[in-house]
């Protein structure tokens, strides 16, 4: 039910976009790796099951915030379609399994339907490292029985996934690997930190050039997951849209510089606190233009939430999506709530309205689901968001946190 002003504190846990890759990185070292600050989300369960099928023993503590992964000396090397189709991050096992086993079969991935995210850069990079790669019967099959060899690799685009795959593969390759035009996201820095703790020789984390000197073996470690900047940003937008006052604990505001600056432009007050930030808003927000770009640019994973904000803001804004061509699919659902949004190519023109009207809508991906929930918080009457299993993949305890902040919200049906 719309109309509540959200007030209070919320704590973010580890980043979905990091922890899944850290779980895959554990495959590089036989023994027990322990990850802390793990979000209790569906994707972690899917990745845990994938690792079990590869021969690992994966266990959670009672609250799910700590995951222990016992990696055997001999791993299976096939990642089956029934799991990979549910989560694109499953492809992250490609690099570690190839480095450890010399062969890997990974089903071509599924995940969010937000546009083409081909594996060309993964494949080209692994071939530069000496692997042979083919595609057969819906599986990507790579061989490197003689081991991987260091190489110079240039990425056509700073792909997070390709950077992660090549980082992990190169960590156990013979010789020196240089990855140019590498992704710079905080989640990349996080996996570099963990690999370094495991004994990898990596320099340049956070820059566009990564240098990896391969080592013979890596060791298991205990590692804390970097906080989820996208979840933190979602709560920041929620405060602005509902004219509320939310303190986000456990967040790193430096990972959200541009997004928080946009909220200030919209009229919000953003103040830093000891372990996060506080966002307060007393009036109707002003519309803000955004352009999504690779980090440190504006994150594409906050684009749907900002479109929802602009839908009830004063004025008009142009939103430009440069990363995923199908990310505007959810706009059709937002229009069902009365939003005035027109899309053409990778641009969306949003004209703010004073009110939205509750209606049944359907989440098409994780962030679209979050954006529709935020829109429902400010729409008149009742909004029902269907297909919320998408939201479960990225937001732990979303309904419970909303309730604690004062929202009138309930869930029908248990998480799947």
C-alpha positions as CSV (number, residue, x, y, z in Angstrom):
1,X,0.0,0.0,0.0
2,X,1.4,3.4,-1.0
3,X,1.8,6.5,1.1
4,X,4.2,5.6,3.9
5,X,7.3,7.7,4.5
6,X,10.2,5.3,5.2
7,X,12.1,6.1,8.3
8,X,14.7,4.3,10.3
9,X,17.9,2.3,9.8
10,X,18.7,-0.6,7.5
11,X,21.9,-2.6,7.3
12,X,23.4,-3.9,4.0
13,X,25.3,-7.2,3.8
14,X,27.8,-8.4,1.3
15,X,27.4,-7.8,-2.4
16,X,25.5,-10.3,-4.5
17,X,27.8,-9.3,-7.4
18,X,30.8,-10.2,-5.4
19,X,30.0,-13.2,-3.2
20,X,29.0,-15.4,-6.1
21,X,32.4,-14.8,-7.7
22,X,34.2,-15.3,-4.4
23,X,32.5,-18.7,-4.0
24,X,33.8,-19.7,-7.5
25,X,37.3,-18.4,-6.6
26,X,37.3,-20.9,-3.6
27,X,37.6,-23.6,-6.3
28,X,41.2,-22.5,-6.9
29,X,42.5,-23.8,-3.6
30,X,41.9,-27.3,-2.0
31,X,40.8,-27.0,1.6
32,X,38.3,-24.9,3.5
33,X,37.5,-21.4,2.4
34,X,35.2,-19.3,4.7
35,X,33.3,-16.3,3.4
36,X,31.6,-13.9,5.8
37,X,29.1,-11.1,5.4
38,X,27.3,-13.3,2.9
39,X,23.8,-12.1,1.8
40,X,21.0,-14.6,2.5
41,X,19.7,-14.6,-1.1
42,X,18.6,-17.2,-3.6
43,X,21.6,-16.9,-5.9
44,X,23.9,-17.9,-3.1
45,X,21.9,-21.1,-2.7
46,X,22.1,-21.8,-6.4
47,X,25.9,-21.3,-6.4
48,X,26.2,-23.5,-3.3
49,X,24.4,-26.3,-5.1
50,X,26.6,-25.9,-8.2
51,X,29.7,-26.2,-6.1
52,X,28.3,-29.3,-4.4
53,X,27.9,-30.9,-7.8
54,X,31.5,-30.1,-8.5
55,X,32.5,-32.1,-5.5
56,X,32.6,-29.4,-2.7
57,X,31.0,-29.5,0.7
58,X,29.2,-26.2,1.3
59,X,27.7,-25.3,4.6
60,X,26.1,-22.2,6.1
61,X,25.9,-21.0,9.7
62,X,22.4,-20.7,11.2
63,X,21.9,-17.1,9.9
64,X,23.4,-17.8,6.6
65,X,25.9,-14.9,6.9
66,X,28.9,-17.3,6.9
67,X,29.5,-19.9,4.2
68,X,32.2,-22.6,4.5
69,X,33.4,-24.3,1.3
70,X,35.4,-27.5,1.5
71,X,37.2,-27.9,-1.8
72,X,38.5,-31.4,-2.7
73,X,41.8,-32.2,-4.4
74,X,40.0,-33.6,-7.4
75,X,37.0,-31.6,-8.8
76,X,34.3,-32.5,-11.2
77,X,34.4,-30.2,-14.2
78,X,30.9,-30.1,-15.6
79,X,28.4,-27.3,-14.7
80,X,25.0,-28.5,-15.7
81,X,22.3,-26.5,-17.5
82,X,19.6,-26.9,-14.8
83,X,21.6,-24.7,-12.5
84,X,23.4,-22.5,-14.9
85,X,20.2,-21.4,-16.6
86,X,18.9,-20.0,-13.3
87,X,21.9,-17.7,-12.7
88,X,24.3,-16.2,-15.1
89,X,27.1,-15.9,-12.5
90,X,27.5,-19.7,-12.8
91,X,29.8,-19.0,-15.8
92,X,32.3,-17.7,-13.2
93,X,33.4,-21.3,-12.5
94,X,34.8,-21.5,-16.0
95,X,38.2,-19.9,-15.1
96,X,38.8,-21.8,-11.9
97,X,37.8,-25.2,-13.2
98,X,40.0,-24.8,-16.3
99,X,43.0,-23.7,-14.2
100,X,42.5,-26.6,-11.7
101,X,41.3,-29.4,-14.0
102,X,42.7,-28.6,-17.4
103,X,39.2,-29.1,-18.8
104,X,35.7,-27.7,-18.2
105,X,32.2,-28.1,-19.5
106,X,29.9,-25.2,-18.6
107,X,26.3,-24.9,-19.9
108,X,25.7,-21.6,-21.6
109,X,24.1,-19.4,-18.9
110,X,20.7,-17.9,-18.2
111,X,19.9,-15.3,-15.6
112,X,18.3,-11.9,-16.0
113,X,16.6,-11.1,-19.3
114,X,18.1,-7.7,-19.7
115,X,19.9,-8.1,-23.0
116,X,22.8,-9.8,-24.7
117,X,25.8,-10.5,-22.6
118,X,27.9,-12.7,-24.9
119,X,30.9,-14.7,-23.8
120,X,33.2,-13.7,-26.7
121,X,35.6,-11.9,-24.4
122,X,35.8,-14.8,-21.9
123,X,36.5,-17.2,-24.8
124,X,39.1,-14.9,-26.6
125,X,40.9,-14.3,-23.3
126,X,41.1,-18.0,-22.4
127,X,42.4,-18.8,-25.9
128,X,45.1,-16.2,-25.4
129,X,46.0,-18.1,-22.3
130,X,46.4,-21.2,-24.3
131,X,43.1,-22.9,-24.0
132,X,41.1,-24.5,-26.8
133,X,37.4,-23.6,-26.6
134,X,34.4,-25.0,-28.5
135,X,30.7,-24.9,-28.1
136,X,28.7,-28.2,-28.4
137,X,25.1,-29.1,-27.5
138,X,24.6,-26.0,-25.4
139,X,27.8,-26.3,-23.5
140,X,31.0,-24.3,-23.6
141,X,33.9,-26.8,-23.5
142,X,37.5,-25.6,-22.8
143,X,40.7,-27.7,-22.7
144,X,44.1,-26.8,-21.4
145,X,45.6,-30.1,-20.3
146,X,49.2,-28.8,-20.5
147,X,48.3,-25.8,-18.3
148,X,47.5,-22.2,-19.0
149,X,50.3,-19.7,-20.0
150,X,50.5,-16.0,-19.2
151,X,49.6,-13.6,-22.0
152,X,48.7,-10.0,-22.8
153,X,44.9,-9.6,-23.2
154,X,43.0,-6.5,-24.3
155,X,39.3,-6.4,-23.5
156,X,37.1,-4.7,-26.1
157,X,34.9,-3.5,-23.2
158,X,35.6,-3.5,-19.5
159,X,33.5,-6.5,-18.8
160,X,33.2,-7.5,-15.2
161,X,32.5,-11.1,-16.0
162,X,35.4,-11.5,-18.5
163,X,37.8,-9.7,-16.1
164,X,36.8,-12.1,-13.3
165,X,37.1,-15.2,-15.4
166,X,40.6,-14.2,-16.7
167,X,41.8,-13.1,-13.3
168,X,41.1,-16.5,-11.8
169,X,42.4,-18.5,-14.7
170,X,45.6,-16.4,-14.8
171,X,46.3,-16.8,-11.1
172,X,47.4,-20.4,-11.7
173,X,48.8,-19.9,-15.2
174,X,52.5,-20.1,-16.0
175,X,54.1,-16.7,-16.3
176,X,52.8,-13.1,-16.4
177,X,49.4,-12.0,-17.7
178,X,48.4,-8.4,-18.3
179,X,44.7,-7.6,-18.7
180,X,44.1,-4.2,-20.3
181,X,40.8,-2.3,-20.3
182,X,39.9,-4.4,-17.2
183,X,36.8,-3.7,-15.2
184,X,37.3,-1.5,-12.1
185,X,34.2,-2.2,-10.0
186,X,34.6,-2.6,-6.2
187,X,33.6,-6.2,-6.7
188,X,36.7,-6.7,-8.9
189,X,38.8,-5.1,-6.2
190,X,37.2,-7.5,-3.7
191,X,38.0,-10.6,-5.7
192,X,41.6,-9.3,-6.3
193,X,41.9,-8.9,-2.5
194,X,40.7,-12.5,-1.8
195,X,43.0,-13.9,-4.5
196,X,45.9,-12.0,-3.1
197,X,45.1,-13.4,0.4
198,X,45.1,-16.9,-1.2
199,X,48.7,-16.3,-2.4
200,X,48.1,-14.9,-5.9
201,X,50.4,-12.2,-7.2
202,X,48.1,-9.4,-8.6
203,X,48.8,-5.7,-9.0
204,X,46.6,-2.9,-10.4
205,X,43.3,-3.7,-8.6
206,X,40.9,-0.8,-9.1
207,X,42.7,0.4,-12.3
208,X,42.1,-0.5,-15.9
209,X,45.3,-2.6,-16.1
210,X,45.8,-5.8,-14.1
211,X,49.0,-7.7,-13.9
212,X,49.0,-11.3,-12.7
213,X,52.1,-13.4,-12.1
214,X,50.9,-17.0,-12.0
215,X,51.7,-19.1,-9.0
216,X,51.7,-22.9,-8.7
217,X,49.2,-23.3,-5.8
218,X,46.8,-21.1,-3.9
219,X,45.6,-21.6,-0.3
220,X,42.2,-21.4,1.3
221,X,41.4,-18.3,3.3
222,X,38.7,-16.5,5.3
223,X,37.4,-13.4,3.6
224,X,34.7,-10.8,4.3
225,X,32.5,-9.8,1.3
226,X,32.5,-6.2,0.2
227,X,29.2,-4.4,1.1
228,X,26.5,-4.4,-1.6
229,X,26.5,-0.9,-3.1
230,X,23.4,-1.6,-5.2
231,X,21.3,-2.6,-2.3
232,X,22.6,0.5,-0.4
233,X,21.7,2.7,-3.4
234,X,18.2,1.2,-3.6
235,X,17.5,2.2,0.0
236,X,18.9,5.7,-0.7
237,X,16.4,6.1,-3.6
238,X,13.6,4.7,-1.4
239,X,14.3,7.5,1.1
240,X,14.1,10.2,-1.6
241,X,11.0,8.8,-3.3
242,X,9.0,8.4,0.0
243,X,10.3,11.7,1.4
244,X,11.7,9.7,4.2
245,X,14.8,9.5,6.4
246,X,16.9,6.3,6.1
247,X,20.3,5.6,7.6
248,X,22.1,2.9,5.6
249,X,24.6,1.0,7.8
250,X,27.4,-1.2,6.6
251,X,27.6,0.7,3.2
252,X,30.7,2.3,1.6
253,X,29.5,5.7,0.3
254,X,32.6,6.1,-1.8
255,X,31.3,3.2,-4.0
256,X,28.2,5.3,-4.7
257,X,29.6,8.8,-5.3
258,X,27.7,9.5,-8.5
259,X,24.4,8.0,-7.5
260,X,24.4,9.9,-4.1
261,X,25.4,13.1,-5.9
262,X,22.4,12.6,-8.2
263,X,20.2,12.3,-5.2
264,X,21.6,15.6,-3.8
265,X,20.8,17.2,-7.2
266,X,17.2,15.8,-6.8
267,X,17.0,17.7,-3.5
268,X,18.0,15.2,-0.9
269,X,20.3,15.7,2.0
270,X,23.0,13.0,2.2
271,X,25.3,12.9,5.2
272,X,28.0,10.5,6.1
273,X,27.9,8.5,9.3
274,X,30.5,6.3,10.9
275,X,29.6,3.1,9.0
276,X,27.5,4.3,6.1
277,X,25.3,7.3,5.2
278,X,22.0,8.9,5.9
279,X,19.5,10.2,3.3
280,X,16.7,12.6,4.2
281,X,14.1,14.2,1.9
282,X,11.3,16.6,2.8
283,X,9.8,17.6,-0.6
284,X,9.0,16.3,-4.0
285,X,12.3,15.4,-5.8
286,X,13.6,17.1,-8.9
287,X,14.1,15.0,-12.0
288,X,17.7,14.0,-12.7
289,X,19.3,12.9,-16.0
290,X,21.5,9.8,-15.8
291,X,23.8,8.0,-18.1
292,X,24.9,4.4,-17.2
293,X,28.5,3.6,-17.7
294,X,31.1,1.1,-16.4
295,X,32.4,1.9,-12.9
296,X,33.2,4.5,-11.8
297,X,30.3,5.7,-13.9
298,X,26.6,5.5,-12.9
299,X,25.7,1.8,-12.3
300,X,23.3,0.2,-14.6
301,X,21.9,-1.8,-11.7
302,X,20.5,1.5,-10.2
303,X,18.9,2.6,-13.5
304,X,15.4,1.1,-12.9
305,X,15.3,2.6,-9.4
306,X,16.1,6.1,-10.7
307,X,13.5,5.8,-13.5
308,X,11.0,5.1,-10.8
309,X,12.2,8.2,-8.9
310,X,12.0,10.3,-12.0
311,X,8.4,9.0,-12.6
312,X,7.2,11.0,-9.5
313,X,9.7,13.8,-9.7
314,X,9.2,17.4,-10.7
315,X,10.2,18.0,-14.3
316,X,11.5,15.7,-17.0
317,X,14.7,13.6,-17.2
318,X,16.5,11.7,-19.9
319,X,17.9,8.3,-18.9
320,X,20.5,6.8,-21.2
321,X,21.3,3.1,-20.9
322,X,24.7,2.2,-22.4
323,X,25.2,-1.3,-21.1
324,X,22.1,-3.5,-21.5
325,X,19.8,-3.0,-24.4
326,X,16.8,-4.7,-22.9
327,X,17.0,-3.0,-19.5
328,X,14.0,-0.8,-20.4
329,X,11.7,-3.8,-20.6
330,X,10.3,-3.0,-17.1
331,X,9.2,0.4,-18.3
332,X,6.0,-1.2,-19.7
333,X,5.2,-2.3,-16.1
334,X,5.9,1.1,-14.7
335,X,3.6,2.7,-17.2
336,X,0.8,0.4,-15.8
337,X,1.2,2.4,-12.6
338,X,0.6,5.6,-14.5
339,X,4.2,6.7,-15.2
340,X,4.9,8.8,-18.3
341,X,7.9,7.1,-19.9
342,X,8.8,7.0,-23.6
343,X,11.7,4.9,-24.8
344,X,13.6,5.0,-28.0
345,X,16.7,2.9,-28.5
346,X,18.9,3.3,-25.4
347,X,17.1,6.5,-24.2
348,X,14.1,6.9,-21.9
349,X,12.3,10.2,-21.5
350,X,10.6,10.3,-18.1
351,X,8.1,13.1,-17.3
352,X,7.4,13.2,-13.7
353,X,3.8,13.0,-12.4
354,X,2.5,14.0,-9.0
355,X,0.9,10.7,-8.4
356,X,1.0,7.1,-9.5
357,X,-1.8,4.6,-9.3
358,X,-1.5,1.1,-7.8
359,X,-1.9,-1.8,-10.1
360,X,-0.6,-5.4,-10.6
361,X,2.8,-5.5,-12.3
362,X,5.5,-8.1,-13.0
363,X,9.2,-8.0,-12.2
364,X,11.3,-8.9,-15.2
365,X,14.7,-8.9,-13.4
366,X,16.2,-8.2,-10.0
367,X,16.5,-4.4,-10.2
368,X,13.3,-3.9,-12.2
369,X,11.6,-5.7,-9.3
370,X,13.1,-3.4,-6.8
371,X,12.2,-0.3,-8.9
372,X,8.6,-1.5,-9.1
373,X,8.4,-2.0,-5.4
374,X,9.7,1.6,-4.8
375,X,7.1,2.9,-7.3
376,X,4.4,0.9,-5.4
377,X,5.5,2.6,-2.1
378,X,4.4,6.0,-3.6
379,X,1.5,4.9,-5.7
380,X,-2.1,5.5,-4.5
381,X,-3.8,2.3,-3.4
382,X,-2.4,-1.2,-3.7
383,X,0.3,-2.4,-6.0
384,X,1.0,-6.1,-6.4
385,X,4.4,-7.1,-7.8
386,X,4.5,-10.6,-9.3
387,X,7.5,-12.8,-10.1
388,X,9.3,-11.6,-7.0
389,X,11.7,-14.6,-7.1
390,X,13.8,-12.1,-9.1
391,X,14.0,-9.8,-6.1
392,X,14.9,-12.7,-3.9
393,X,18.0,-13.2,-6.0
394,X,19.4,-9.8,-5.0
395,X,17.8,-8.5,-1.9
396,X,17.9,-10.4,1.5
397,X,14.9,-9.9,3.7
398,X,13.5,-7.1,1.5
399,X,10.0,-7.2,2.9
400,X,11.1,-7.4,6.5
401,X,13.4,-4.4,6.0
402,X,10.6,-2.4,4.4
403,X,8.3,-3.2,7.3
404,X,10.8,-2.1,9.8
405,X,11.1,1.2,7.9
406,X,7.3,1.7,8.1
407,X,6.1,0.4,4.8
408,X,2.6,-1.2,4.6
409,X,3.8,-4.3,2.6
410,X,3.2,-8.1,2.8
411,X,4.3,-11.1,0.9
412,X,2.0,-13.8,-0.3
413,X,3.6,-17.1,-0.8
414,X,7.0,-18.3,0.5
415,X,10.3,-17.5,-1.3
416,X,11.2,-20.2,-3.8
